């Protein structure tokens, strides 16, 4: 039986998490697959996937959001097959940034100018869709470090926007 890997949170800050991965077995490990999940504005679950080569590993994940719960799941790729999943949970330190205040204005039939307020020197994600279900499951999206963006949409549709 292949055991799941051990995920140990080494340290965390406002914008990063460092963790180690190891196996408690003599089975040869060729690497790990790690998924990091978090929820965006209670509407959209985000995920970042890391493919890690080798047996032992310390990883640092950066560009995270302060005071946000993250779930780390991992499995090992071994000579006998894939291991079961293991999980770790951590909440980054600091104060979560305030939600931006979004304004969306149609420029013409196929373009919408989105602008918002919020801190400088951060990355903003803009999500938009024609229904709440689509906004949750598979929205259109764009990222920017500025406080406005023009997005192209289909004519004769109503859209929901999140930033």
VENUR-V178846 format. One record per residue. PHI is phi in whole degrees, -180 to 180 (999 if undefined). NEAR is the number of other C-alpha atoms within 12 Angstrom. Layout:
((PHI & NEAR) (PHI & NEAR))
//
This chain:
((999 & 13) (-90 & 22) (-80 & 24) (-72 & 28) (-71 & 35) (-96 & 30) (-103 & 34) (-119 & 27) (-74 & 28) (-80 & 19) (-165 & 21) (-149 & 29) (-139 & 24) (-65 & 24) (-131 & 26) (-154 & 28) (-135 & 35) (-112 & 26) (-144 & 30) (-114 & 26) (-126 & 35) (-155 & 33) (-110 & 32) (-102 & 19) (-153 & 18) (-92 & 14) (-69 & 23) (-68 & 22) (-105 & 31) (-97 & 24) (168 & 28) (-134 & 38) (-118 & 33) (-123 & 35) (-116 & 26) (-116 & 33) (-113 & 27) (-153 & 27) (-106 & 19) (-96 & 24) (53 & 24) (58 & 14) (-105 & 23) (-138 & 26) (-88 & 20) (-104 & 24) (-147 & 18) (-124 & 22) (-111 & 18) (-116 & 21) (-107 & 19) (-117 & 25) (-93 & 19) (105 & 19) (-84 & 27) (-114 & 23) (-154 & 30) (-118 & 23) (-119 & 28) (-123 & 24) (-106 & 29) (-116 & 19) (63 & 18) (-101 & 35) (-104 & 31) (-63 & 25) (49 & 22) (-126 & 28) (-73 & 30) (-123 & 32) (-115 & 28) (-111 & 35) (-120 & 32) (-149 & 38) (-139 & 34) (-99 & 39) (-98 & 30) (-123 & 27) (-66 & 15) (-102 & 16) (127 & 19) (-83 & 24) (-82 & 30) (-68 & 21) (-77 & 23) (-126 & 27) (-133 & 24) (-142 & 27) (-125 & 23) (-152 & 30) (-112 & 27) (-63 & 28) (-81 & 21) (90 & 17) (-110 & 15) (-64 & 19) (-63 & 22) (-65 & 15) (-66 & 18) (-67 & 24) (-99 & 17) (-98 & 23) (-126 & 21) (-122 & 26) (-134 & 22) (-69 & 23) (-89 & 16) (-155 & 15) (-66 & 16) (-130 & 18) (-135 & 21) (-126 & 27) (-92 & 23) (-107 & 34) (-139 & 27) (-155 & 27) (-107 & 20) (159 & 20) (-65 & 17) (-87 & 14) (61 & 11) (-131 & 20) (-100 & 21) (-105 & 32) (-109 & 30) (-113 & 36) (-120 & 35) (-150 & 35) (-162 & 25) (-92 & 23) (-152 & 19) (-62 & 20) (-62 & 15) (-66 & 19) (-62 & 26) (-80 & 25) (-87 & 18) (-155 & 18) (-75 & 27) (-72 & 26) (-154 & 26) (-151 & 22) (-126 & 21) (-161 & 22) (-99 & 20) (-91 & 22) (-108 & 27) (-160 & 27) (-160 & 29) (-104 & 25) (-112 & 29) (-95 & 22) (-130 & 26) (-80 & 18) (-69 & 15) (61 & 12) (-129 & 17) (-100 & 20) (-123 & 29) (-105 & 28) (-127 & 35) (-131 & 33) (-130 & 37))
//
